[in-house]
Every structure is written in C-alpha cells, then in structure tokens.
Amino acid sequence: MNATEAFSAPGHPYNCAQAVAIGAGREDLLSELAVCGGGRAPEGRCGALHAALRIAPPEKHAEILEQFQAVAGALTCREIKGTTHFPCVKCVELASRLLSEAQS
C-alpha cells in the first residue's frame, strides 16, 4: 500500500505521518507516529514531513525541508492548513516522494 492509499483508506485508520511510514515500508513506526498527525508532530511540523525526516538519512534532511517548503509553502501544519491551504493528502504525497528520492 502506498502512502496516499493508506491516508485515504476507508475509515481513515492512519494519520499523515503513519501513512508516509506505511508507504516507506516502516510499519514498525506506526505506534510512535500515532501522535504526530493533526499538527501534533514536534515543533508543530507537518506530520507527513516529520515522518519523512524520521525515516530519511540525516544528511538528506535539509534537502527534504527545502523542497517540502518550496512546494507546500510552509513546514508547520498550522501554516499549511491556515495559510497555504495545501491539502493534507498532497502533503502525504509530497513527503512520500521526497523520502523515496532521499533513499535512492
């Protein structure tokens, strides 16, 4: 299951951070990331972005942050939802893609 499918699954069983983890094959992080959706990730960061950073190699973090902000318009859930209006599902898609690129 890819990240978008996990996030959009009927009944919404996964938050944005968990969906990115599922897409990356890191189901072992589901319980840790359960509290990271809806603006509750550390520093108020987007949960999908937080998951991507949690999984990606540290040397790729700056690149992921830069590219995510360039596309989504912000790094925090509050700004994304309130100012840029970039949809959550698009955050999941973007974070998942950036993570995949960072791992290749």
Backbone as numpy.savetxt, mean C-alpha at the origin, in Angstrom:
# Nx Ny Nz CAx CAy CAz Cx Cy Cz
-3.71 -14.59 -5.98 -4.57 -13.41 -5.98 -3.66 -12.18 -5.98
-3.96 -11.23 -6.87 -3.15 -10.02 -6.87 -3.70 -9.03 -5.83
-2.98 -7.95 -5.61 -3.33 -6.99 -4.56 -4.70 -6.36 -4.79
-5.00 -5.99 -6.03 -6.28 -5.36 -6.34 -7.44 -6.32 -6.10
-7.26 -7.57 -6.48 -8.30 -8.58 -6.25 -8.53 -8.77 -4.75
-7.45 -8.82 -3.99 -7.57 -9.00 -2.54 -8.31 -7.81 -1.91
-7.97 -6.60 -2.34 -8.59 -5.40 -1.78 -10.06 -5.30 -2.17
-10.38 -5.74 -3.36 -11.75 -5.62 -3.88 -12.61 -6.87 -3.65
-12.08 -7.84 -2.94 -12.81 -9.09 -2.72 -14.15 -8.82 -2.02
-15.17 -9.61 -2.35 -16.47 -9.44 -1.71 -16.35 -9.50 -0.19
-17.02 -8.57 0.46 -16.98 -8.51 1.91 -15.78 -7.73 2.44
-14.90 -7.30 1.57 -13.71 -6.53 1.92 -12.96 -7.11 3.12
-12.46 -8.35 2.98 -11.78 -8.99 4.11 -10.38 -8.43 4.38
-9.81 -7.68 3.44 -8.45 -7.18 3.61 -8.39 -5.67 3.45
-7.60 -5.02 4.30 -7.38 -3.59 4.13 -6.31 -3.38 3.06
-6.00 -2.14 2.78 -5.06 -1.82 1.70 -3.67 -2.40 1.95
-3.19 -2.33 3.18 -1.87 -2.85 3.50 -1.82 -4.37 3.34
-2.85 -5.03 3.84 -2.92 -6.49 3.72 -3.01 -6.92 2.27
-3.74 -6.17 1.47 -3.89 -6.51 0.05 -2.55 -6.46 -0.66
-1.73 -5.45 -0.38 -0.40 -5.35 -0.99 0.45 -6.55 -0.56
0.35 -6.93 0.71 1.11 -8.09 1.21 0.67 -9.37 0.49
-0.62 -9.54 0.32 -1.13 -10.72 -0.38 -0.60 -10.75 -1.81
-0.66 -9.61 -2.48 -0.17 -9.52 -3.85 1.30 -9.85 -3.97
2.05 -9.61 -2.90 3.49 -9.89 -2.88 3.79 -11.29 -2.34
2.74 -12.06 -2.03 2.94 -13.40 -1.50 3.43 -13.41 -0.06
3.13 -12.36 0.68 3.59 -12.25 2.07 2.41 -12.33 3.05
1.68 -13.43 2.96 0.56 -13.65 3.86 0.99 -13.69 5.32
2.29 -13.94 5.55 2.81 -13.97 6.92 2.70 -12.60 7.61
2.48 -11.54 6.85 2.38 -10.19 7.41 0.94 -9.73 7.66
-0.03 -10.58 7.35 -1.43 -10.16 7.44 -1.83 -9.67 8.82
-1.45 -10.38 9.87 -1.85 -9.93 11.21 -1.14 -8.65 11.60
0.13 -8.51 11.25 0.88 -7.29 11.54 0.26 -6.08 10.83
-0.18 -6.27 9.60 -0.71 -5.18 8.79 -2.20 -4.94 9.00
-2.85 -5.75 9.83 -4.29 -5.60 10.05 -4.65 -4.23 10.62
-3.74 -3.62 11.33 -4.01 -2.32 11.96 -3.55 -1.15 11.10
-3.11 -1.40 9.88 -2.49 -0.35 9.06 -3.38 0.21 7.97
-4.65 -0.12 7.96 -5.56 0.44 6.96 -6.25 1.68 7.50
-6.87 2.43 6.62 -7.68 3.57 7.03 -6.92 4.68 7.74
-5.67 4.91 7.34 -4.89 5.99 7.92 -4.21 5.65 9.23
-4.20 4.38 9.61 -3.62 3.98 10.88 -2.19 3.43 10.76
-1.62 3.49 9.58 -0.23 3.06 9.42 0.68 4.08 10.12
1.89 3.68 10.48 2.80 4.63 11.13 2.92 5.94 10.35
2.97 7.04 11.09 3.10 8.38 10.54 1.89 8.79 9.70
0.77 8.07 9.81 -0.43 8.37 9.03 -0.28 8.03 7.56
0.80 7.32 7.26 1.12 6.97 5.87 0.01 6.09 5.29
-0.15 6.17 3.99 -1.06 5.27 3.28 -0.68 3.84 3.63
-1.66 3.03 3.97 -1.40 1.65 4.36 -0.78 0.82 3.25
-1.24 1.04 2.02 -0.68 0.31 0.89 0.80 0.65 0.71
1.11 1.93 0.85 2.51 2.37 0.75 3.32 1.79 1.91
2.76 1.81 3.10 3.46 1.25 4.26 3.81 -0.22 4.03
2.87 -0.98 3.52 3.12 -2.40 3.25 4.23 -2.57 2.22
4.19 -1.77 1.17 5.24 -1.85 0.15 6.61 -1.57 0.75
6.68 -0.57 1.62 7.95 -0.24 2.27 8.37 -1.32 3.26
7.41 -1.93 3.90 7.69 -3.01 4.87 8.34 -4.21 4.16
7.94 -4.45 2.92 8.40 -5.63 2.18 9.62 -5.33 1.31
9.69 -4.16 0.76 10.77 -3.81 -0.19 12.13 -3.72 0.51
13.20 -3.95 -0.23 14.53 -3.76 0.33 14.72 -2.29 0.74
15.36 -2.04 1.87 15.54 -0.67 2.36 16.16 0.29 1.35
17.04 -0.20 0.52 17.68 0.68 -0.45 16.72 1.16 -1.54
15.53 0.61 -1.60 14.52 1.02 -2.58 13.47 1.96 -1.99
13.52 2.20 -0.69 12.48 3.00 -0.02 12.36 4.41 -0.58
13.47 5.10 -0.75 13.41 6.49 -1.24 12.77 6.55 -2.62
13.12 5.62 -3.47 12.55 5.58 -4.82 11.05 5.31 -4.78
10.64 4.38 -3.95 9.21 4.06 -3.81 8.45 5.28 -3.30
8.97 5.93 -2.26 8.32 7.12 -1.71 8.18 8.22 -2.76
9.24 8.46 -3.49 9.24 9.51 -4.51 8.22 9.21 -5.61
8.23 7.97 -6.10 7.32 7.61 -7.19 5.86 7.58 -6.72
5.64 7.11 -5.50 4.28 7.06 -4.98 3.72 8.49 -4.86
4.51 9.38 -4.29 4.04 10.77 -4.14 3.81 11.43 -5.49
4.66 11.14 -6.46 4.51 11.74 -7.78 3.19 11.35 -8.43
2.74 10.13 -8.19 1.50 9.66 -8.82 0.28 9.94 -7.95
0.36 9.61 -6.66 -0.80 9.76 -5.77 -0.98 11.19 -5.27
0.09 11.96 -5.30 0.00 13.35 -4.86 0.30 13.58 -3.40
0.45 12.51 -2.63 0.73 12.62 -1.20 1.18 11.26 -0.68
1.62 11.24 0.58 2.07 9.99 1.20 1.16 9.55 2.34
0.40 10.48 2.91 -0.46 10.12 4.03 -1.89 9.85 3.55
-2.53 8.97 4.24 -3.91 8.60 3.91 -4.81 9.84 3.96
-4.64 10.64 4.98 -5.49 11.83 5.14 -5.38 12.76 3.94
-4.16 13.03 3.50 -3.98 13.91 2.35 -4.50 13.27 1.06
-4.25 11.98 0.91 -4.71 11.29 -0.30 -6.22 11.32 -0.40
-6.88 11.01 0.71 -8.35 10.98 0.70 -8.95 12.39 0.67
-8.34 13.31 1.41 -8.94 14.63 1.57 -8.53 15.67 0.55
-7.35 15.54 -0.02 -6.86 16.58 -0.92 -6.73 16.10 -2.36
-6.04 14.98 -2.56 -5.79 14.53 -3.93 -6.92 13.66 -4.46
-7.71 13.07 -3.56 -8.84 12.21 -3.93 -8.42 11.04 -4.83
-7.20 10.57 -4.63 -6.69 9.40 -5.36 -7.34 8.17 -4.71
-8.09 7.37 -5.44 -8.85 6.26 -4.84 -7.95 5.21 -4.16
-8.47 4.64 -3.09 -7.72 3.63 -2.34 -7.29 2.46 -3.23
-8.17 2.02 -4.10 -7.82 0.89 -4.97 -6.64 1.26 -5.87
-6.56 2.51 -6.27 -5.43 2.97 -7.09 -4.15 3.02 -6.25
-4.27 3.35 -4.97 -3.11 3.31 -4.07 -2.59 1.89 -3.95
-3.50 0.93 -3.84 -3.12 -0.48 -3.76 -2.42 -0.90 -5.05
-2.98 -0.54 -6.19 -2.37 -0.88 -7.48 -0.97 -0.26 -7.59
-0.87 1.00 -7.24 0.40 1.72 -7.36 1.45 1.14 -6.42
1.11 0.96 -5.16 2.07 0.43 -4.20 2.52 -0.98 -4.59
1.59 -1.77 -5.07 1.91 -3.14 -5.50 2.85 -3.12 -6.70
2.60 -2.24 -7.64 3.46 -2.14 -8.82 4.86 -1.66 -8.44
4.93 -0.64 -7.59 6.24 -0.12 -7.16 7.03 -1.18 -6.39
6.32 -1.94 -5.58 6.98 -3.03 -4.84 7.51 -4.07 -5.79
6.69 -4.45 -6.75 7.13 -5.45 -7.74 8.37 -4.99 -8.49
8.36 -3.72 -8.89 9.53 -3.16 -9.60 10.75 -3.14 -8.69
10.57 -2.84 -7.42 11.68 -2.78 -6.47 12.30 -4.15 -6.22
11.48 -5.18 -6.36 11.95 -6.54 -6.11 12.57 -7.19 -7.32
12.41 -6.58 -8.51 12.95 -7.22 -9.72 14.34 -6.74 -10.06
